[in-house]
Amino acid sequence: MTTEERVDQMVRDADPGGLGVVGDLAGVRQALLEDIMSESLVRGAVGTPRRRLWVRRLAGVVTAAAVLVSVVPVSMAVRGQAEGDGDGVSPIVSAGAGMVFSPLAMEAADRSPRLLIDEAGWTVVALSEFSGNMGVVRFRRGGRELEMNWYPAYAYTDRYAGQRDVGPGQSVRVDGWPADVFQSFGGDFTVLLRPRDNLVVEMKTSGNWSRKDLDWVLADIVRVDARTWLAVLPAEMVMPVRERAARVLADVPLPPGFDMAALEEIGVSDLYQFGVGVTSRVGCGWIAEWQRARAVGDEAGVRRAADALRSSHGWRVLRDMDKTGDWPEVFWEYADEITAGTVRAGYVEGLGCA
């Protein structure tokens, strides 16, 4: 559909059935078309996408013709709110207002950037290292992905210097937040946002992206409140930790004194990262028990710990994770060493034991 045809359609939508409530809009239509075309000609790589200009310009016409207020389609009114200068909460995920999340999840989300792509079709496919000043969330639609990483604000200087190696950046804004766009020699884009609220956000593309594609998506990124941000995540990522842990540990023997409450520290994460957090604690607990038993000559305790770790080759959680990552292989290496009667001194770092 051409630009002119789209304008015609938007005007017809505003006056359904040609009832005459708008009056003679021929002159308005022509002025609107000329304005849009002039905007599109001067729009640079970092300007406002034309689809947003159409909505905003049409909204101005509707305001001028007050009689249209009663016939503007609801979908246009809702989208108009998202397009304006409001609080940035996405209407797509506003249903999260009634959901309940753990205090730890809310606290961590509240300290994170809380950026969403306010466009249908984008879903969160990965979330890891989620904490108040560091995290990674990956969005996907079709063959394109956009990964958002956030770090403490002091990391900005190093992140910026690293990007300058590929050439100077171009200034953009993400929901009013100043940023710079860099393109690698391989064609991928990096968007580095300036520090705000003691954080710096770095976005990276993967897949088949053009600069035009990137500009469209950047224009649709909004900052939302903590509850809304959590609500857009897949249900399994925000499920209560004890419920998630019960599923993961269904066939996993637990070491003596295992603290289920401590798993709350893992917080919001995708399935893989949650599995890492849980099995790490289980493995560390069994190794500690094996060491204790050896130190006091408790042969039964030594065998019990070794048998538990040997059984890890059959734990469902690790077998599922082995299809997508290397964590199970690392875990099994230490488990096999325990079974053979020894363990490397580096197991604390390797398994993330406290």
N, C-alpha and C positions, 0 to 999 in steps of 0.2 A: 504494500500500500504506500502511495506517495505521501509526501508531507501535506500537500493540499488536500488529498483525500482523507487523511487522518483528521485534519482540522474540520472538514465538512462533517465527518462522523461525530466528532465531539460536540459540535454545535447542534446536530440533530438529536444527540442523546440528551442535551440540555433542554430541548423543546420537543418531547416525544409526541409523535402523531401530527406535528405541525399545527398545534392548537392555537398558536398566535400569542401565547403568553409572553414570548420574548419580544415580539414586535419585529420590525424590519432590522435584521442583523447583518444585512449585506455589507454595509459600510464597516461595521465592527469586524466582520469576518475578514475583510480584505486587510484592514489595519493589523489584525492579529497575525494573519499569514505573513505580511511584510515584516512585522516585528520579529517573528520566529525565524524567518529566513535570514534577516540581518544578524540575529544572534548566532545562528549556526555558522555564518560566514566568518564571524570574528572569534568564534569560540576556539581557544587553543587546546593543547593537549591536557591542560589542567583545569579547563572551564567546567561549567555546569552542563551535564548531559541534556540534550534537546528534549527528551521525554519529560524531564522535570520542568523545563521551560514551558512546554505546552500546558502542563497542569497549572503552573503558577499564573501564566498569562490568562488562561481561560478562567481561573478563579477570580482574577481581577475583573473580567467582563461580567461574571456572575454577580460579583459584589455590586457593580455599578447598576445592574438590572436586578433590583432587589426582589422583584416578583419571581425570580428563578429559584429562590431559596427553597420553596416548598416542593420543587420538582427535581432538584439535583439528586442523582442516584446515590444511595447510601454508600456504595463502594467508592464512589468518587470522593465523598465527604471524608470517609475514613482514611483513604490514601492521602488526601489533602492534609490531614493532621500530621501524618508521618513526614510529608514533604516540607512542612513549615519549620518554624523556629521554636517548637515546643520543647518538652522535656526530653525528647529523644527516645521515649519508650516505644518499642515496636508494637504495632497493633497485631502483628502476626502471632506474637507470643504473650499477649497481655493476659491470657487466661491463667498464667502462673501466679496471679495475685492470690488465688485461693489455695495454693499448694503449701505443704509444710515441709521444711527442711531442717536438718540438724543444726544446732547452734554453731558447731565448728565449720560446717559447710557455708553457712550464712556469713560467718566472720571472715573466712578466707575469700569468699566471692566478693564481699564488700570492699576488700582491700585490693582486688584485682582490677584490670582495666574494664572488664564487662562490656566488651565490644561484640556486636552481633551483625550479621549480614541480613538486613531487613528486605529480603527478597525470597519468594517461594522457591523451593527446590534445593536450597543449601542446607546440609545437615552436618552435625558434629560427628566425626568418625574417630577422633582420638583426643585424649586429654591425659596429660601426664605432668608430673612434678608440680602439681597444683598447690600453691601456697600463697601467702600474702604478697610476696615480692618476687615470685618466680613461677613460671608455668608455661605450658605449651598446649594450644588447642588447634585442631585442624578441621577445616570445613571442606566439604566436597559437594560438587554438583556435576554430574556427568563425568567427563574426563579431566576436569579441572579441580585443583585443590589450592586452598589458601591457608597457610599455617601462620598463626599468630604466636609469637614468643614474647614474654615479658620478663624484664630484669630490673634490678634496683637502678635508680636513676644515675648512679655514678658510672654505670657501664656505658652510658651514651657516647662518651668521647671515644672509647675504643671501638664500639660498634660502627660509629660514623667513619672513623679513620680506616677501618677495614673495608668499607664500601667504596671509599674514594679511590681505591686501587683500580676500579673498573671505569672510572671517569666521574665527572661532576654530576650531582643529582639535580633533579628538577623539583621545584617547590609545589606541593599540593596541600590540601587540607582534608582531614578525615573527621567528619562530624565537628568541624570547626577547629580541629586540633592540627597545628602546623606540622608538616612532615616533608620528607624528601624521597623521591623515587629514583632508584638506581637500576640499571639493567646490566646483567652479567654478559660475558662474552658468549655464553651458551643460550642467551635469550630470556632467561628467567628474570623476574623483577623482585626487588626488595624495596619495601616501603618502611622507612625508619621514622617513627614519630618522635617529636621532641619530648623531653621529660615533662611529666605532669603527675601530681600526687605521688611524688617520690618513685615513679616508675618510668621506664622507657619501653615502648612496644615496637617490635620488629616483625613485619609481615613478609612472607615469602610465597611466591607462586610456584606451582609445578603443573605440568601439562601444557596444553596448547593455548597460550595466552598472547593476545596482542595488547598494545598499549591502550587501544580503545576499549577492549574488554576490561582491562584493569580500571580504567576511569569510571566505567559504568558501575563496577562493584564497589569501588571506593566511595562513590556517591551514595551507595545504599548501606554503608556501615554506620551504625548508630551506637551510642553508649546508653546502657539501660541500668536499672537498679539491680541489686543483687538477686532478688527473688525472680525477676524476669530472666536474668541470665541463667540461673540454675534451671529454670523451667524449660528452656530450649534444649537442654542436654538430654540425650537418650535416657529412658527411665532407669536402665541398669546402672548408669553412672551416679545417680543421685539416690539410689535405693539405700535405706538405712543400713549402716555398716554391719550390724549384727546379722541382719537377714542375708546380706551378700556373703558374709563370712560363713554362715551355716551351709550355704550351697557349695562354697569352695572346699570346705573342710569335711564334707560328707563322708569321704573315704580316706581321710588323712588322720593318722594317729597323732595325738597331741602329747607333747612332753609334759612332765610333772610341773604343776604350778603355772601352766600356760595362762596368760592374762588376756582374756577376750576383750576386756574393756580397752586395752592398749591399742587395739586395732582401729579405734576411732581416729587415731593420729594419721592413718592413711588418707582419710577424707574422700573427697570427690575425685574420681579417676576412671579411666576406661577399664575394660575387663582385664586386659593384659597387665596394666600397671597395678591394678588391685591384686591380681594374682601374684605378682612379684612381691608386693608388700606383705601379703599374708604368708606365703611359703617361706619368705626370708626369715620371718619371725619363728616359724615352726622349725626350720632347719637350724637356726642359731640355738634355739632351745634344746634340741636334741644333741647337738654337739657339746653344749655346756653340760648336759646331763652325762654324756659319755665321758667327758673329762673328769667330772666329779666322781663317777663310779670307778674309773681307773685309779684315781688318786687315793681312794679309800679301800681298794681291793674288792669292790662290789661287782663280782663277775656277772651276776644276774642282771645288774643294771647296765653293764657294758653291752651284754648281748641284746638287751631290750632296746637300747638306743641304736645299736648297729642294725638290728632287724627293722626298726622303724624307718631309718634312712634308706635301707636297701629297698623297702617297699615303695619308695618314692618313684621308682621307674613305672609303677602302675597307677599313680595318683592321676585322677582324671584331669585335674586342673593343669598339671604339668604336661600331660600328653596333648591337651588342647592347645596350650601355649606353644608347644614345640612346633606347631604348624606355621607359626608366624614370627617367632623370635628365638633368640639364643639363650634366654634365661634358663630354661630347663637343662640345657647341656652343661651350663656352669654349675647349677645345683647338683646335678648327678655326678659330676667330677668329684666334688667334695664328699658326697654321700658314699661313693665307691671307695674313696680313701679311708673313710671311717670304717667301712666294712672290712678293709684290708688291715686295719689296726693302726692307722696313722692319719695325720691331717697336717696340711701346710699351715705355717704361721700366718699366712696372708688371708686365711679364711674370713677374718673379721671384715676386711675391706671387700673381699670377693662376694660375700653374702650380705653385706650391709649390716652386720651385727653391731649393736650399740656397745 
